[in-house]
Amino acid sequence: MPSVEEAAACAEAARQPRETRAQRTKRFLSSRAWQTKRYEIIRRDKGRCQYCGRTAADGVTIQVDHREPLSKRWDLRLADDNLVCCCNDCNFGKLAGPAAEIAAAAGIDEASPSSMSTEGV
């Protein structure tokens, strides 16, 4: 049986508004853990879009993308194999179809973010 203090703490917690998914995502994206992981992924992929091969020197904005979106797989938010360096164009283009189709069209093995073909580069 909970003590009076524990019961009061539980009652107070129940009165607090729950954090929304958008709030949780915003908090995560501004966290030190995400900033550190993002930097590691950009270094791993050498700042090159793993779908089209462009870099910031080509005039594109480079991002780190979650292959499995946060809204579907929160548990993979910091998993290296769920993160890939990509440009704005490819990231927004991903919305048009599954990542595997986009990766195939770009000539890379979607299962391995660093396996981009360097042919013709």
Secondary structure, 3 states (H helix, E strand, C coil): CCCHHHHHHHHHHHHCCCCCHHHHHHHHHCCHHHHHHHHHHHHHCCCCCCCCCCCHHHCCCEEEEECCCCCCCHHHCCCHHHEEEEEHHHHHHHHHCCHHHHHHHHCCCCCCCCCCCCCCC
